[in-house]
Amino acid sequence: MVRIMAANTREKVASLVNLAKFAMDIPSKLERLRPLKNELSQADSVLLRVFPLLLDLHTDRFSPVRKFITEYALLTPIHIKTL
């Protein structure tokens, strides 16, 4: 049961990352990043595999998206767990 929940959460996180990555405008990207932040704040070791995908958004063409990712990556303990 735990594995099923982890898989569903991992799929949800991956989906939100992809939606944010391919959204065309700033509000759409940020709209996808906010729930993603909530999901990742409750992350366990299974979700940490998705964290590098999130960091791919750090090179997004929109500065508010880059700022959001930078602030999140610097303020969350998740990046420490991935080292």
CORCOR-V683258 format. One line per field, one symbol per residue. ss: DSSP state (@ for helix, = for strand, . for the rest). phi: phi as a letter, one per 20 degrees, with the letter a starting at -180 (. if undefined). A space follows every 50 residues. Layout:
BEGIN
ss: ???
phi: ???
END
This chain:
BEGIN
ss: .@@@@@@@@@@@@@@@@@@@@@...@@@@@@@@@@@@@@@@.....@@@@ @@@@@@@@@...@@@@@@@@@@@@@..@@@@..
phi: .ffffffffffffffffffffdfecfgfffffffffgffffdfdfffffe ggfffgffdffefffffgfffffeedfffffef
END
